Amino acid sequence: MAATTDDTEEQTDAPGAAPGARRRPTGRIAMAVSVFGELLITAGLVLGLFVVYSLWWTNVIADRKADRAGEKVRETWAHQQDTGPGALDTKNGIGFLHVPSMKNGEVLVEKGTSTDVLNNGVAGYYTDPAKAVLPTTGKTGNFTLAAHRDGHGAKFHNIDKVKVGDPVVFETRDDWYVYKVYDILPETSKYNVKVLSQIPKESGKTKPGHYITLTTCTPVYTSRYRYVVWGELVRVQKVDSERTPPKELR
């Protein structure tokens, strides 16, 4: 039986080729493919680490900051002896938002909706372009809030779980403000500031009242549109010595 040449051995002559013709150097191609593959793997690892950082680690850091700030708020409340115009704002936050259907516990509320505020794992109330009317003033208007849906605490991540009729409770040192969700706008332009109006006509309201509006980005993992939830005040319940939560939170 005739001996065969090794498949990996480079042939110097091929049928129909001119004498001395050589095969294409497959070694260089293989090396280029290998380098390109390694680059793709590296890029994938970097992208994966970025996703982990954005969607997990920023949550860890933000939650720690929010917990510390929340503790300071409650410590301040415990040592305040009088109730006055300044009793709401402790410089670390003004109160806590409770939305049972979001299953995210209590959410500290601070002033402003810039990333410097929201990245601390809190909800912020609007000061621009529409000014939120704080419920403690007793005035009619719209208590408008925003929070991240993904990363940096993602306090409104489960906003799509909120349904019409669900309770939304805002806790201050002295009172529980109990709202009831009456309308939801699953998607609107991020430039639509009308949803923050003192009378939120896009929700069907035409008269002044005591409203609350929750806003965040949508779809999940994007900031292309805004998701909006509207609620209306049902009652105000005084905080007792044990800080017993209203029935909606039990």
N, C-alpha and C positions, 0 to 999 in steps of 0.2 A: 504494500500500500504506500502510495506516495506521501511524503512528509508535507505538512501544511505549515505555512508561516504564522507567527503570532499575530492576532488581530490588532494588537496595539503597536506593532512594528510599523514604522513609517515606510511606505512603498516609494521606491525611486522611479519606477516606470509603471504605467497603467496602459491597458489595451487602448489602442488608437491615439495615445498621447505621443508627443515628440520625445525622442530619447532624452533622458535627463530631467524630464518634467517631474515636479514633486507635488504631493498632496498639500492642501491648505493647512496651515499650522493650527490644528485644533487645540493645542495647549493654551494659546493666548485667549481664544474664545472661552474656553472653560474657566480660565482665571477671571476674565471679565464678568462672566455670569456669576461666579462665586462671590466676587467683590460686590456686585450689584445686589445679590441676595442678602449679603451681610448688611448692606446699607438699609435695605428694606426692613430687615429684622430690627435693626437699631432704631429706625424711624418708628416702627410699630411699638417698641418698648417705650420710647420717649412719649409717644402719643398716649399710650396706656397709663404711664405715670402722670401725665398731665390731667387725664380724665379722673384718676384716683384723687389727685390733689384738688381738682375743681369740685368734684361731687361728693367727696368724703372728708378729706382732711380740712377743707375750709369749714365744713359743718362742725367738726370737732372743735376747732379754734373758736368759731363764732359762738357755739353753745357755751363754751367755758366763759367767754366774756359776758354773755347775756346772763348767765347764772350769777356771776359775781355782781354785776350791776343790779340784778333783781334783788339779791340779798341786801345790798345797800339801800335800796328803796324801802324794803320792809323794815330795816333797822331805823331808817329815818322816820317812818310812820310810827314806829313803836315809841319813839322819844319825842314826838311832837305833842304839845299840850293844847294847842288851840287850832281851830279851823278857820282858815281865812283864804283870801285869794291866792296866796302862795303855797297853800298846803298841798296842792296837786303836784306841782313840779318840784322834784327833789334834786334836779340837776343830773340825776342818773336815769330818770324816767318818770312818767306821769301816772302809770298804772299798768294793769295787766289785762290782756285780751284772752278770753276763753271761748273757743269754738269746738264743742264736743265732737262734731262730725268730722273735723279735721284730724282728731286724735293726735294732737301735738302738744298737749299740756297747756300751761299758761305761757303767754307771749308778752314779754315786756314791751311797752309802747314808749317811744321817745319822740322828740321833736325833730321833724324834717324827714325827707324821703331821698336824700342824696345817698350815693353808695357809701360814703363815709359813715353814715348812720346805719343803713340797712345791712352792711357787711358785718356788723357786730351781732348778728343773729337776733334782731329785734324787728318789730313793726314800727313804722314811723307815720306820724300824721302830717298831712300836707300843709305847707306854708306858702307854696307857689306851684302852679299859677293860680289855683283856687285855695283859699284859706279854710282850713277845717274849723268847724265850730265845736269847741270842746263841750261835752255834755254837762260838765260841772257848772257852766255859766248859766244854765237854765234857759238859754235863748234857743229859739227854733233855728234849725240849720242842719248841716250835714257834717258828721264826724267822719272824715275821709282818711283812710289808712292804706298803706302799701307795705309789702314785704316780699322777699325773694321767694321764688318757687323752687329753685335749684341752687345748691351751693350756699355757703355763708349762712348756714342755719336752716335754709329752706322752710321757713315758718309757714308759708302758704302753699306748700307742695301739694297738699290734698284738698285744695280749694274746690276741685271738681267733685268732691264727695259731699259738699254742702248742698242741701236741697231746700226748696221753698217750705217754710214752716219750721225750719231748724232754729234753735236759739243761738244767739251771739251775745256774750256777756262781757261788759267792760267793768273792771274792778278798780276802785280808787280806795283811798284810806277810809273814807266814810260811807261810801255807797257802792251798791251793785246796780249797774245799768243793764237792764235785760231787754234785748232787742229780739225781734222775730224776722227771719228772712222772708221777704215777700216777692222778690224778683231776682233773676240772674241773667247776665249777658255773657254767654260763653266766649264771644270773640268780638273785639272792636279795635279800631285803630289806636295805636299808642299815642296818637296826637289828639284823640277825642277827649278833651277836657270837660265836655258837657256832662259826663258821668259824675263829675265832682261838684256839680252845681248845688247850691243851697236847697233848691227844690229840684230833685233829680227827675226831670220830666221824661227822660228816656226810659225810666222805670214805670212810667204811667202816673206819677204823682203830679198834681197841679196846685196844691196848696202847701203853705209852710207847715213843717212838722219837725219832729226830732228823728233824724235819719242817721244811719251808719252805712258807710260804703267801704268794701274791701276790694283792693285791686292788686293784680300781680300779672306776671308775664305768661303768655301762652302761645303756641303749644309748649309742652314740657321740653326743657333743654334748649329753648329758644327765647328770644325777646321780641319776636316779630309783631305780636298782637297783645292785647290786654284782656284779662278775664275779670269780670266785675260781679260782685254780689252786693245787693242792697237789703238793708234791714230797717225796721221801724221800731221805735221805743215802745215797749209794752208797759213797763213799770220801773220804778226806782225803789230798791230795797235797801234799808239802812243796814250797815255792818254792825253786828252785835259783838259782844266782848270775846266770843269764841271764833269770830270770823266765819260763822256758819255759811257755807255757800248757798245760793238760791237753789230751789228744787231742780232747775234745769241743768245743774252741774252735779247732781248727786246720782 
